[in-house]
Each structure stands twice: as C-alpha cells, then as structure tokens.
C-alpha cells in the first residue's frame, strides 16, 4: 500500500524466549481509523509498543511517512509525529490537568499555538476545563482517559496510537469516549491506530480492521464487512448462529467476552 502513512512488515517481537508477535504486517492510510482486535494476550499492546519504539522488534520493518523508524527511540518517534496513548492512561497524577496537557506539547516549537490547542481539547472534553487546576490523580477513570487522549492531541500528531481506550470504563463512558474518537477523526483529521478488546465498539468506529490471534494476524477487511463475518460474530461479538424453526438467529455467548 504505497499511500500508507504507516506500514508494518513481518514484525516479530519477543519477551525473552517467548514470541509475542510473529510475522505481523498491516497498513494505516492517512485519515483512517484502523483497529486491531484480539483477546487478552493476543499481542495487541506489543504491536503498538513495537511500532512506537517502546519495545524493540527482533525482525521486520516499520515505515512511517515513507521512512524507516524500526528500532528508533520512542522520544524520536514522538517528536516526528506519532503519539502513543498507552493502556492504563499513565497520566502524571500529581500534576494538574492543565500541566498534563502541557506535557503533551513539550516538543512543540509553536508555543503561541499551544493555548489555542488546549482550548480545542477543552471543547472535546469540557470536564477537563472544569478540573484544569486539580491534580490529575483525583480524576475518575473516564476523566483520566479523556486527559490521556487530550495530552496525545497536544502533540498535534500525524498518527495517534490508542491502546484499549475502553479499559475499565462503564458502557456509558465507553460510548462517550468512542464518540469523541470518531469526532476527532472526522473534524480534526487525526489518523488513528486503535487496539481494543471491545470489538463491537471498535468495528463500529474504525474503517479497517485486523484480527490478531496468538501473535498472528488471521483476518482483515473493511469493518462493515468484518462485523458480518461469522467467526468475528461468534468469537469477538459474542453472537452465535443457530437454527430456530427453520430460520437463523443470533444468540449471546460468553466466549471471548
């Protein structure tokens, strides 16, 4: 895919002697939301860490905007346009909310634009304006996730990596967060690579998806087609096709939930 902003080819990363991901290849086009789905332990977080430099892959190549970033240091990758919003938020709990947002812009040189971008973040997350002077550690889980995304936006990234944004959130907050993710993509043009266990929400949000199982990509496609795939329905959406009086219907199952 020649017009991809991010291309990953045959990536392999290990934890000691254990292979976490093997032969992983995928692309992200500018303006897309691309999702990587998978159960716990499938290797989703390892993929993101290998892309942004937080982990060093043993094999394969990562190309960002046409140049190799394989084995580059995370700070170099961040300075060159990639923002990583990690699993678990990893905010600075003793700093204020506004201080956390300013940390997201630490590498920027256009200082006169930073306050304007903080106002943009507040527009998407009004609660952060209300809590701007509060220590970030006192925010709720959902508010901390908003802050983590807002901090990533402050870098003005060309590509944002989102790791499990729904982790630990209620269904209502998950819906709100994903609604804002869609708006950021549509209104700000932010390209996103999203890894997520909540397959239903991810597939309704993203444009293109990959399914990761035990470190390998086993399925890919446009999200509106993946959501109709029988295996995706059964193993990731909790739906199973059964015959009822000569007709087909879907029933709930707890597998992979």
C-alpha positions as CSV (number, residue, x, y, z in Angstrom):
1,X,0.0,0.0,0.0
2,X,2.0,2.9,-1.3
3,X,-0.1,5.7,0.2
4,X,0.0,4.4,3.7
5,X,1.2,6.7,6.5
6,X,2.3,3.6,8.5
7,X,3.4,0.3,7.0
8,X,4.4,-2.6,9.2
9,X,6.0,-5.7,7.6
10,X,6.7,-9.1,9.1
11,X,7.2,-7.7,12.6
12,X,8.4,-10.1,15.3
13,X,8.9,-9.1,18.9
14,X,9.9,-11.3,21.9
15,X,9.6,-11.3,25.6
16,X,12.8,-13.2,26.4
17,X,12.5,-16.6,24.7
18,X,8.7,-16.1,24.1
19,X,7.4,-14.9,20.8
20,X,4.8,-12.2,21.4
21,X,4.0,-11.3,17.8
22,X,5.2,-13.0,14.7
23,X,5.0,-12.0,11.0
24,X,2.7,-9.1,11.7
25,X,2.0,-6.9,8.6
26,X,-0.5,-4.1,8.2
27,X,-1.0,-0.6,6.9
28,X,-2.7,2.6,8.0
29,X,-3.8,5.2,5.4
30,X,-3.9,8.9,6.2
31,X,-7.3,9.9,7.6
32,X,-8.3,6.3,8.6
33,X,-9.1,4.7,11.9
34,X,-7.6,1.2,11.8
35,X,-8.3,-1.2,14.6
36,X,-6.5,-4.3,15.7
37,X,-8.8,-6.7,17.5
38,X,-7.9,-9.6,19.7
39,X,-8.5,-11.4,23.0
40,X,-6.4,-10.8,26.1
41,X,-2.8,-11.8,25.5
42,X,-3.1,-11.9,21.7
43,X,-0.3,-9.3,21.3
44,X,-2.2,-6.1,20.6
45,X,-0.2,-3.9,23.1
46,X,3.0,-5.4,21.9
47,X,2.2,-4.3,18.3
48,X,1.7,-0.7,19.4
49,X,4.9,-0.7,21.6
50,X,6.9,-2.2,18.7
51,X,5.6,0.5,16.3
52,X,6.3,3.5,18.6
53,X,9.7,2.3,19.8
54,X,8.8,1.3,23.4
55,X,9.8,-2.3,22.5
56,X,12.5,-3.3,20.1
57,X,11.4,-5.9,17.5
58,X,13.7,-8.7,16.6
59,X,12.6,-8.9,13.0
60,X,10.6,-6.9,10.5
61,X,10.3,-3.2,9.5
62,X,8.2,-0.2,10.5
63,X,7.9,2.7,8.0
64,X,6.3,6.0,8.9
65,X,5.6,8.6,6.3
66,X,7.9,6.7,3.9
67,X,11.0,6.4,6.2
68,X,12.1,3.6,8.4
69,X,11.6,4.1,12.1
70,X,12.4,0.5,13.1
71,X,14.3,0.5,16.4
72,X,14.1,4.3,16.7
73,X,13.9,5.6,20.3
74,X,10.3,6.5,21.5
75,X,11.2,10.1,22.0
76,X,12.4,10.4,18.4
77,X,9.3,8.7,17.1
78,X,7.1,11.1,19.2
79,X,8.9,14.2,18.0
80,X,8.4,13.1,14.5
81,X,4.6,12.9,14.6
82,X,3.4,9.8,16.4
83,X,1.5,10.0,19.7
84,X,1.0,6.9,21.9
85,X,-1.9,6.8,24.4
86,X,-0.9,3.8,26.5
87,X,-3.1,1.2,28.2
88,X,-3.8,2.3,31.7
89,X,-3.6,6.1,30.7
90,X,-0.3,6.7,32.5
91,X,-1.1,10.3,33.3
92,X,1.1,12.3,35.8
93,X,-1.1,12.0,38.9
94,X,0.5,14.8,41.0
95,X,0.5,17.4,38.2
96,X,-2.6,19.4,37.4
97,X,-4.8,18.5,34.5
98,X,-3.5,21.5,32.5
99,X,0.0,20.6,33.4
100,X,-0.6,17.1,31.9
101,X,-1.9,18.7,28.7
102,X,1.2,21.0,28.5
103,X,3.4,17.9,28.9
104,X,1.8,16.6,25.7
105,X,3.2,19.7,23.8
106,X,6.7,19.6,25.3
107,X,8.4,19.0,22.0
108,X,6.5,21.7,20.0
109,X,8.1,24.9,18.9
110,X,5.0,26.8,18.0
111,X,4.4,27.9,21.6
112,X,1.9,30.6,20.6
113,X,-0.4,27.9,19.3
114,X,-0.4,25.7,22.5
115,X,-3.1,27.7,24.4
116,X,-5.4,27.5,21.3
117,X,-4.9,23.8,21.2
118,X,-5.7,23.5,24.9
119,X,-9.0,25.2,24.2
120,X,-9.6,22.8,21.4
121,X,-9.1,19.9,23.9
122,X,-11.4,21.5,26.4
123,X,-14.0,21.8,23.6
124,X,-14.0,18.0,23.2
125,X,-13.6,17.3,26.9
126,X,-15.4,20.1,28.9
127,X,-14.8,18.3,32.2
128,X,-11.1,18.9,31.8
129,X,-11.7,22.7,31.7
130,X,-13.6,22.4,35.0
131,X,-10.9,20.3,36.6
132,X,-7.9,22.2,35.0
133,X,-6.3,23.2,38.3
134,X,-7.0,19.8,40.0
135,X,-4.4,17.1,40.4
136,X,-4.9,14.6,37.7
137,X,-4.8,11.7,40.1
138,X,-8.1,12.8,41.6
139,X,-9.9,12.4,38.2
140,X,-12.2,9.4,37.6
141,X,-11.1,6.7,35.3
142,X,-13.1,8.1,32.4
143,X,-11.8,11.6,33.0
144,X,-8.2,10.2,33.1
145,X,-8.8,8.5,29.8
146,X,-10.1,11.9,28.4
147,X,-7.0,13.5,29.7
148,X,-4.7,10.9,28.2
149,X,-6.3,11.4,24.8
150,X,-6.2,15.2,25.2
151,X,-2.5,15.0,26.1
152,X,-1.8,13.0,23.0
153,X,-3.7,15.6,20.9
154,X,-1.5,18.3,22.3
155,X,1.4,16.9,20.3
156,X,-0.5,17.6,17.1
157,X,0.2,14.0,15.9
158,X,0.1,12.8,12.4
159,X,-0.8,9.4,13.8
160,X,-2.3,8.5,17.2
161,X,-1.9,5.1,18.7
162,X,-4.7,4.3,21.2
163,X,-4.3,1.2,23.5
164,X,-7.5,-0.1,25.0
165,X,-9.3,3.3,25.5
166,X,-12.3,1.5,27.0
167,X,-10.4,-0.4,29.6
168,X,-12.1,-0.2,33.0
169,X,-14.8,2.1,31.8
170,X,-18.6,1.8,32.1
171,X,-20.6,1.1,28.9
172,X,-21.8,4.7,29.0
173,X,-18.4,6.2,29.3
174,X,-17.0,3.8,26.6
175,X,-19.7,5.1,24.2
176,X,-18.8,8.7,25.0
177,X,-15.1,8.1,24.5
178,X,-15.6,6.3,21.2
179,X,-17.9,9.1,20.0
180,X,-15.2,11.6,20.7
181,X,-12.6,9.4,18.9
182,X,-14.9,9.5,15.8
183,X,-15.3,13.2,16.0
184,X,-11.6,13.8,16.3
185,X,-11.0,11.7,13.2
186,X,-13.8,13.5,11.2
187,X,-13.3,17.0,12.5
188,X,-9.6,17.2,13.1
189,X,-8.5,14.6,10.6
190,X,-6.5,12.6,13.1
191,X,-5.3,9.3,11.8
192,X,-5.6,6.6,14.4
193,X,-4.4,3.0,15.1
194,X,-6.7,1.6,17.7
195,X,-6.2,-1.7,19.7
196,X,-9.3,-2.8,21.6
197,X,-11.0,-5.8,23.3
198,X,-14.4,-4.2,22.8
199,X,-14.7,-5.5,19.2
200,X,-18.3,-4.2,18.8
201,X,-17.4,-0.6,19.6
202,X,-14.1,-0.8,17.7
203,X,-15.7,-2.2,14.5
204,X,-18.4,0.5,14.6
205,X,-15.8,3.2,15.0
206,X,-12.9,2.2,12.6
207,X,-12.7,2.0,8.9
208,X,-10.5,-1.1,8.5
209,X,-9.7,-3.9,10.9
210,X,-7.2,-6.7,11.6
211,X,-7.9,-9.7,13.9
212,X,-4.9,-10.8,15.9
213,X,-4.7,-14.3,17.5
214,X,-1.7,-15.6,19.4
215,X,0.6,-13.1,17.8
216,X,-0.5,-13.5,14.2
217,X,-3.0,-11.6,12.0
218,X,-5.6,-14.1,10.9
219,X,-8.2,-11.9,9.3
220,X,-8.5,-8.4,7.9
221,X,-11.0,-6.3,6.0
222,X,-13.3,-3.3,5.9
223,X,-15.0,-3.0,9.3
224,X,-18.6,-3.1,7.9
225,X,-17.7,-6.5,6.4
226,X,-15.8,-7.8,9.4
227,X,-18.8,-7.2,11.6
228,X,-20.8,-9.6,9.4
229,X,-18.1,-12.3,9.5
230,X,-19.4,-15.5,11.2
231,X,-16.1,-16.1,13.2
232,X,-15.9,-12.4,14.3
233,X,-19.5,-12.6,15.4
234,X,-19.1,-15.7,17.4
235,X,-15.7,-15.2,19.0
236,X,-15.5,-11.4,19.3
237,X,-19.0,-10.0,19.3
238,X,-20.5,-12.8,21.5
239,X,-23.0,-13.9,18.9
240,X,-23.6,-17.4,17.6
241,X,-25.7,-18.5,14.6
242,X,-28.3,-21.2,15.5
243,X,-31.3,-22.6,13.6
244,X,-34.7,-21.8,15.2
245,X,-37.8,-23.3,13.4
246,X,-36.0,-23.3,10.1
247,X,-34.7,-19.7,10.5
248,X,-31.4,-18.3,11.6
249,X,-31.0,-16.1,14.6
250,X,-28.1,-14.9,16.8
251,X,-27.8,-15.7,20.5
252,X,-25.5,-14.4,23.1
253,X,-22.5,-16.4,24.3
254,X,-19.8,-15.5,26.9
255,X,-16.9,-16.8,24.8
256,X,-14.1,-14.2,24.4
257,X,-16.0,-11.7,26.4
